[in-house]
Amino acid sequence: MSRDITGRKEAEAALQHTQNELEQRVRDRTAELISANKKLNREIDERKLAEIALRESEERFRNLFETAQDCIFIKDRELRYTHINPAMLRKLGVVQSQVIRKTDEDLFSPAYSKQSRKLESRVLQGESVETEQNLRLGDRICIFNIIRSPMRDASGKISGVYGMARDLTDRRLLSHDQLTSLPDYYMSPAMRNALSQTRLAAKSDSAILFLGESGTGKDHLARYLHETSNRANGPFIVINCAALPEQLVESELFGHEAGAFTGSSGRKRGLVELAESGTFLLNEVGELPLRIQAKLLAFLDNQSFMRVGGEKQILVNSRVIAASNLDLEMEVRAGNFRADLYYRLNVFSVHVPPLRSRLEDLPILVRELLEFLSKKMDHTKIPTVDKTAMVALTQYKWPGNVRELRNVLERALILCGQSDQINPEHLGLSYQPGSDSVLLHDIPLRMEFTDDLSFPKRIFQIKKILIEGALVHSGGGIKKTATILGITRDSLIHHMKSLGIHR
């Protein structure tokens, strides 16, 4: 009997233990379910918040995309437009259905399309590219600054091209201080020959060297070359080498990274980089320091460079044009210019004639300049030039060339006021016809020909004698001396420093 009681108690205890275990499991499972439910609710709440944030972000992006004043576009890997914002549609004067799934070849000129495809092929390789491009819209040429960057999917693979374009046309026109004449108007054989050579050079991408006296219009002819080349849709950047401070010339040309030197708080793109897909003119290239000449030569050889303080090479697709009023062969012999750079730049040279060699063009130039200056100075009418004044202009020797002619006419416009005619007294020419020839007779060229004097040292002597003589003749005036010698003011100051000449 007692054994049965004991067995029953043990069975009850086992049952109670089993029941306790089951209850504990239920409690644990319930706690797990409650925790999982809380976690699920949190995830649902977080997902709802994320969806709300995504919708808000998409709404902000849509608002930005729809209301942006700049043109925004997206292309797939085949460079077909997938998205284009209303600002760009308005600029192009089309509706969305005319653009979506189309390529630039379907919409724009062959020159623009070819240039864009080259740039966007680089973007599909992971590179971001910023450049200026010209685009004809109707009867108007527009200038756009376009930034193209790679579009990536969730896995990080490049899925297309994202672009933003800003219209700079009006801004460029306001800062554009160039004549817009047709060069074919010129009648002198010397200028026609220069134009013929320029048109021939425009057909290639080779380096071109414009040579000629200061003020002859080398930069104007270089712009004409750019605008008749296959790079006309790209930017035209002019770099005045004589005006660049020697300690900053590398940064101005090639840019710098943040912290590259004291005061460099951010990254700066250099002028060479800004000429992407276009042309850059190295004006007064003979004034570049030898150290920079070496870096320029390296860039010309492989079209890549490194910013100051940078760690990677930057590839730029641009064309180089150089101009100089110096005899670069003589500068090479004197050790002031690298021979290898000279040969690299002088693939094809164009000699721009001085104004005294193209006096047949003077009436045309006078008319063009008066039209340009009258508009710039807000004159209501363009005055004519009196016959006597025109004779004075044609008899003058023009040591400062077209630049001096422009200055003379600008002064004449100020003096004549709103008069219908420019008279000789308005010109204010400081020389009588033929008087500039006396300069050579006024400068004593005394040299000792000794065996210990090298050719560069003789050149050094001649340059020093010429500049000192011109300074004496002009009474020490820097501007007048530069005009007499046919060089720029900055170039004269550079030579005076290198030769140890004081005013």
TAQUISUL-V808391 format. One record per pair of residues at least 6 apart in sequence whose ideal C-beta (glycine too) atoms are under 8 Angstrom apart, sorted by the first residue. I is the first residue (numbers start at 1). J is the second residue. Records with the same first field share a line. If there is no record, write none. Layout:
I: J / J
//
This chain:
65: 72 / 83 / 85
66: 85 / 86
68: 85 / 87
69: 87
70: 87 / 164 / 165 / 166
71: 84 / 85 / 87 / 88 / 91 / 144 / 163 / 164 / 165 / 166 / 167
72: 83 / 84 / 85 / 87 / 88 / 163 / 164 / 165
73: 81 / 83 / 84 / 85 / 88 / 162 / 163 / 165
74: 81 / 82 / 83 / 84 / 151 / 160 / 161 / 162 / 163
75: 81 / 82 / 120 / 160 / 161 / 163
76: 82 / 159 / 160
77: 124 / 158 / 159 / 160
78: 103
79: 103 / 104 / 117 / 120 / 161
80: 101 / 102 / 103
81: 99 / 100 / 101 / 102 / 103
82: 100 / 101 / 160
83: 100
84: 96 / 99 / 100
88: 165
89: 95 / 96 / 99
91: 137 / 142 / 167
92: 99 / 107 / 137
93: 137 / 138
99: 107
103: 113
104: 112 / 113 / 116 / 117
105: 113 / 117
107: 113
108: 116 / 135
109: 135 / 136 / 233
111: 230 / 232 / 233
112: 133 / 134 / 135 / 136 / 233
114: 230
115: 133 / 231 / 233 / 234 / 277
116: 133
118: 277 / 317
119: 129 / 131 / 148 / 276 / 277
120: 148 / 161
122: 129 / 315
123: 129 / 148 / 149 / 150 / 161
124: 150 / 158 / 160 / 161
126: 150 / 158
127: 150 / 315
128: 147 / 148 / 149 / 150
129: 147 / 148 / 276
130: 145 / 146 / 147 / 148 / 269 / 276
131: 145 / 146 / 234 / 235 / 276 / 277 / 278
132: 143 / 144 / 145 / 146 / 168 / 234 / 235 / 274 / 276 / 277 / 278
133: 143 / 144 / 146 / 233 / 234 / 235 / 277
134: 141 / 142 / 143 / 144 / 232 / 233 / 234
135: 141 / 142 / 144 / 233
136: 142
140: 169
141: 169
142: 167 / 169
143: 167 / 168 / 169 / 172
144: 165 / 166 / 167 / 168
145: 165 / 166 / 168
146: 163 / 164 / 165 / 166
147: 163 / 164 / 165
148: 161 / 162 / 163
149: 161 / 162 / 163
150: 158 / 160 / 161 / 162
151: 158 / 159 / 160 / 161 / 162
152: 158 / 159
153: 159
177: 376
178: 220 / 223
179: 220 / 368 / 369 / 372
180: 372
181: 364 / 368
183: 191 / 195 / 221 / 224
184: 195
185: 364
186: 192 / 195 / 358 / 361 / 364
187: 360 / 361 / 364
188: 353 / 357 / 358 / 359 / 360 / 361
190: 353 / 357 / 358
191: 353 / 358 / 361
194: 221 / 350 / 351 / 352 / 353
195: 221 / 224
197: 348 / 350
198: 221 / 224 / 225 / 228 / 350
199: 228
201: 208 / 225 / 348 / 350
202: 225 / 226 / 228 / 229
203: 229
204: 348
205: 230 / 231 / 319
206: 347 / 348
207: 300 / 319 / 320 / 321 / 322 / 344 / 345 / 346 / 347 / 348
208: 222 / 225 / 320 / 321 / 322 / 347 / 348 / 349 / 350
209: 321 / 322 / 323 / 324 / 328 / 345 / 346 / 347 / 348 / 349 / 350
210: 218 / 221 / 222 / 321 / 322 / 323 / 324 / 349 / 350 / 352
211: 218 / 323 / 324 / 325 / 328 / 349 / 350 / 351 / 352
212: 218 / 323 / 325 / 351 / 352 / 353 / 354
213: 325 / 354 / 401 / 486
214: 325 / 400 / 401 / 403 / 482 / 486 / 487 / 488 / 491
215: 355 / 400 / 401 / 402 / 403 / 404 / 486
216: 325 / 352 / 353 / 354 / 355 / 401 / 402
217: 352 / 401 / 402
218: 283 / 323 / 325 / 352
219: 238 / 281 / 283 / 323
221: 350 / 352
222: 238 / 279 / 281 / 321 / 323
223: 236 / 281
225: 279 / 321
226: 232 / 236 / 278 / 279 / 319 / 321
227: 236
229: 279 / 319
231: 277 / 278 / 279 / 319
233: 277 / 278
234: 275 / 276 / 277 / 278 / 279 / 318
235: 274 / 275 / 276 / 277 / 278 / 279
236: 275 / 278 / 279 / 280 / 281
237: 271 / 272 / 274 / 275 / 278 / 279 / 280 / 281
238: 280 / 281 / 283
239: 252 / 253 / 271 / 272 / 280 / 281 / 282 / 283
240: 283 / 284 / 490
241: 249 / 282 / 283 / 284 / 285 / 286 / 287 / 288
242: 283 / 284 / 287 / 488 / 490 / 491 / 494
243: 284 / 490
244: 252 / 253
246: 289
249: 288 / 289 / 292
250: 291 / 292 / 295 / 308
251: 260 / 261 / 264 / 268 / 270 / 308
252: 270 / 271
253: 270 / 271 / 272 / 292 / 295 / 296
254: 270 / 272 / 273 / 295 / 299 / 305 / 306 / 307 / 308
255: 267 / 268 / 269 / 270 / 272 / 273 / 307 / 308
256: 264 / 267 / 268 / 270 / 307 / 308 / 309 / 310
257: 264 / 267 / 307 / 308 / 309 / 310
258: 264 / 265 / 266 / 267 / 309
259: 309
260: 307 / 308 / 309 / 310
261: 308 / 309
264: 308 / 309
267: 307
268: 307
270: 307
271: 280
272: 280 / 299 / 305 / 316 / 318
273: 314 / 316
274: 280
275: 316 / 318
276: 316 / 317 / 318
277: 317 / 318
278: 318 / 319
279: 318 / 319 / 320 / 321
280: 318 / 319 / 320 / 321
281: 321 / 322 / 323
282: 288 / 296 / 320 / 321 / 322 / 323 / 345
283: 323
284: 323 / 324 / 325 / 326 / 488 / 490 / 491
285: 322 / 323 / 324 / 328 / 345
286: 324 / 325 / 326 / 328 / 331 / 336 / 337
287: 490 / 491 / 494
288: 296
290: 336 / 337 / 338
293: 337 / 338 / 341
294: 338 / 341
295: 305
296: 341
297: 338 / 340 / 341 / 344
298: 305
299: 305 / 316
300: 320 / 341 / 344 / 345
301: 344
303: 315 / 316 / 317 / 318
304: 313 / 314 / 315 / 316
305: 313 / 314 / 316
306: 312 / 313 / 314
307: 314
320: 345
322: 345
325: 486 / 487 / 488 / 491
326: 487 / 491
328: 337 / 342 / 346
329: 342
330: 459
331: 337
332: 338 / 339 / 342
333: 455 / 456 / 459
334: 456 / 459 / 460
335: 456
336: 498
354: 398 / 401 / 486
355: 362 / 365 / 398 / 401 / 402 / 404 / 405
356: 397 / 398
359: 394
362: 390 / 393 / 394 / 405
363: 390
365: 402 / 405
366: 385 / 390 / 393 / 405 / 409
369: 405 / 406 / 409
370: 382 / 383 / 385 / 409 / 413 / 422
371: 382
373: 406 / 409 / 410 / 413
374: 381 / 382 / 383 / 413
377: 410 / 413 / 414
379: 413 / 418
380: 418
381: 418 / 420
383: 413 / 416 / 419 / 420 / 421 / 422
384: 420 / 421 / 422
385: 393 / 421 / 422
386: 421 / 422 / 423 / 424
388: 423 / 424
389: 422 / 423 / 424 / 426 / 427
392: 424 / 427 / 429 / 433
393: 405 / 408 / 427
395: 433
396: 429 / 431 / 433
397: 431 / 433 / 434 / 435 / 436 / 437
398: 404 / 405
399: 431 / 436 / 483 / 484 / 486
400: 407 / 483 / 486
401: 486
404: 483
408: 427 / 428 / 429
409: 422
411: 426 / 427 / 428
412: 422 / 426 / 427 / 428
413: 422
415: 425 / 426 / 428
416: 422 / 423 / 426
436: 484
439: 469 / 470 / 473 / 484
442: 469 / 472 / 473
443: 465 / 466 / 469 / 470 / 473
444: 465 / 469
445: 462 / 465
446: 465
447: 458 / 461 / 462 / 465
453: 461
460: 499
463: 495 / 499
464: 499 / 501
466: 485
467: 481 / 485 / 492 / 495 / 496 / 499 / 501
468: 501
470: 481 / 484 / 485
471: 481 / 501 / 503
473: 481 / 484
474: 480 / 481 / 484
476: 503
478: 489 / 492 / 493 / 503
479: 489
481: 492
482: 488 / 489 / 491 / 492
485: 492
487: 495
495: 501
496: 502 / 503
//
